[in-house]
Every structure is written in structure tokens, then in C-alpha cells.
Amino acid sequence: MIRLTIKGMTCMHCVSAVKKALEAVPGVKRAEVSLDKGQAVVEGEPDPQALLAAVRDEGYEAQIAG
């Protein structure tokens, strides 16, 4: 499981866009995105850098949560 902190999401459309982008990354089994918490939880074995790139490509800031 990989937890990401995501900045810039303001609505459910944002959540949907981030979820779709994360789920398109190879190795992702499931992604849950929370607007309230500003984070995503990804299950599977994806490349963490690919996850960050996918979120950034959608126009949001992302980093691996410690």
C-alpha cells in the first residue's frame, strides 16, 4: 500500500480525475482518493514515481506520505 498526499483538489471532479489517473498506472489494483484528507491510498505494486507523475499530469501536487 502506498499513501500519497495530494494538494490542489477542490471538488469531486478532482477526486475522480486523480482516481482515474492513478488506476491507469501499471501495477495499481485499486486507488481510493479522499478530498477531505487530501490523500490517496493505492493498492498493488506500482512504481511510486509513476504514481506521482500521473497525479502531476492531471495538474495536482503529489508526494509520498511518510
Buried (B, 14 or more C-beta within 10 A) or exposed (E): EBEBBBEBBEEEEBBEBBBEBBBEBEEBEEBEBEBEEBBBBBEBEBEEEBBBBBBBEBEBEBEEBE
